[in-house]
Amino acid sequence: MIHSKKPDLSWEVGGNHLHGVLRADQIRTDTLVQLVQHWGDPQARDEIIATLDELADVVTHERREGELDAAVQQVEDTAAMDTAHIEVNIRDVRRLQAENAEVERITSRFRYRGASEIRHPSMRRTREHLAENPLPEQQDRRRSA
């Protein structure tokens, strides 16, 4: 586990060590502030609430392709929200780069291993299945050999 000097803007290794987790709390704070920035105006508040209700309906029901993105965009437009981004100073850029390198080092241990690395006898069926049905990157590698 990586222990950052600034956990609110940091990289961590995921719980299973197969992925990284980027934490950027400032984006969430800015998003909430932008969402309610016009809350004092009753008409704006009612419009924002109506679009949030539409978003909730999309999230809680089966949706068509692109419907979620459209609902989120509608909330952002109604609330006059900016793009979700933050400025990162050079010290934090360097710190994040070092944290990201450590996350990459840990997570990449498993990247190039395929069926040949599964050695335990209980995994024999998995090895056989992967030998018969190779992953796409294994297929390409075998064709070029």
Contacts in CASP RR format, 6 or more apart in sequence:
PFRMAT RR
TARGET T0000
AUTHOR 0000-0000-0000
METHOD contacts of the structure
MODEL  1
MIHSKKPDLSWEVGGNHLHGVLRADQIRTDTLVQLVQHWGDPQARDEIIA
TLDELADVVTHERREGELDAAVQQVEDTAAMDTAHIEVNIRDVRRLQAEN
AEVERITSRFRYRGASEIRHPSMRRTREHLAENPLPEQQDRRRSA
1 12 0 8 1.000
1 13 0 8 1.000
2 10 0 8 1.000
2 11 0 8 1.000
2 12 0 8 1.000
2 13 0 8 1.000
2 99 0 8 1.000
2 102 0 8 1.000
2 103 0 8 1.000
4 10 0 8 1.000
4 11 0 8 1.000
4 12 0 8 1.000
4 95 0 8 1.000
4 99 0 8 1.000
5 95 0 8 1.000
6 92 0 8 1.000
6 95 0 8 1.000
7 23 0 8 1.000
8 23 0 8 1.000
8 24 0 8 1.000
8 25 0 8 1.000
8 26 0 8 1.000
9 23 0 8 1.000
9 24 0 8 1.000
9 25 0 8 1.000
9 26 0 8 1.000
9 86 0 8 1.000
9 88 0 8 1.000
9 92 0 8 1.000
9 96 0 8 1.000
10 22 0 8 1.000
10 23 0 8 1.000
10 96 0 8 1.000
10 99 0 8 1.000
11 20 0 8 1.000
11 21 0 8 1.000
11 22 0 8 1.000
11 23 0 8 1.000
11 96 0 8 1.000
11 99 0 8 1.000
11 100 0 8 1.000
11 102 0 8 1.000
11 103 0 8 1.000
12 20 0 8 1.000
12 21 0 8 1.000
12 23 0 8 1.000
12 99 0 8 1.000
12 103 0 8 1.000
13 19 0 8 1.000
13 20 0 8 1.000
13 21 0 8 1.000
13 102 0 8 1.000
13 103 0 8 1.000
13 106 0 8 1.000
13 107 0 8 1.000
14 20 0 8 1.000
14 21 0 8 1.000
14 107 0 8 1.000
17 106 0 8 1.000
17 107 0 8 1.000
17 109 0 8 1.000
17 110 0 8 1.000
18 107 0 8 1.000
18 110 0 8 1.000
19 107 0 8 1.000
20 103 0 8 1.000
20 107 0 8 1.000
24 86 0 8 1.000
26 86 0 8 1.000
27 84 0 8 1.000
27 85 0 8 1.000
27 86 0 8 1.000
30 82 0 8 1.000
30 84 0 8 1.000
30 86 0 8 1.000
31 81 0 8 1.000
31 84 0 8 1.000
34 79 0 8 1.000
34 80 0 8 1.000
34 81 0 8 1.000
34 82 0 8 1.000
35 48 0 8 1.000
35 75 0 8 1.000
35 79 0 8 1.000
35 81 0 8 1.000
36 48 0 8 1.000
36 79 0 8 1.000
37 79 0 8 1.000
37 80 0 8 1.000
38 44 0 8 1.000
38 45 0 8 1.000
38 48 0 8 1.000
38 79 0 8 1.000
38 80 0 8 1.000
39 45 0 8 1.000
39 48 0 8 1.000
47 78 0 8 1.000
48 75 0 8 1.000
48 78 0 8 1.000
48 79 0 8 1.000
50 78 0 8 1.000
51 71 0 8 1.000
51 74 0 8 1.000
51 75 0 8 1.000
51 78 0 8 1.000
51 79 0 8 1.000
52 75 0 8 1.000
54 71 0 8 1.000
54 74 0 8 1.000
55 71 0 8 1.000
55 72 0 8 1.000
55 74 0 8 1.000
55 75 0 8 1.000
58 67 0 8 1.000
58 68 0 8 1.000
58 71 0 8 1.000
59 68 0 8 1.000
59 71 0 8 1.000
75 81 0 8 1.000
88 96 0 8 1.000
114 130 0 8 1.000
114 135 0 8 1.000
114 138 0 8 1.000
115 126 0 8 1.000
115 127 0 8 1.000
115 130 0 8 1.000
115 131 0 8 1.000
115 134 0 8 1.000
115 138 0 8 1.000
116 127 0 8 1.000
118 126 0 8 1.000
118 127 0 8 1.000
118 130 0 8 1.000
130 138 0 8 1.000
134 142 0 8 1.000
END
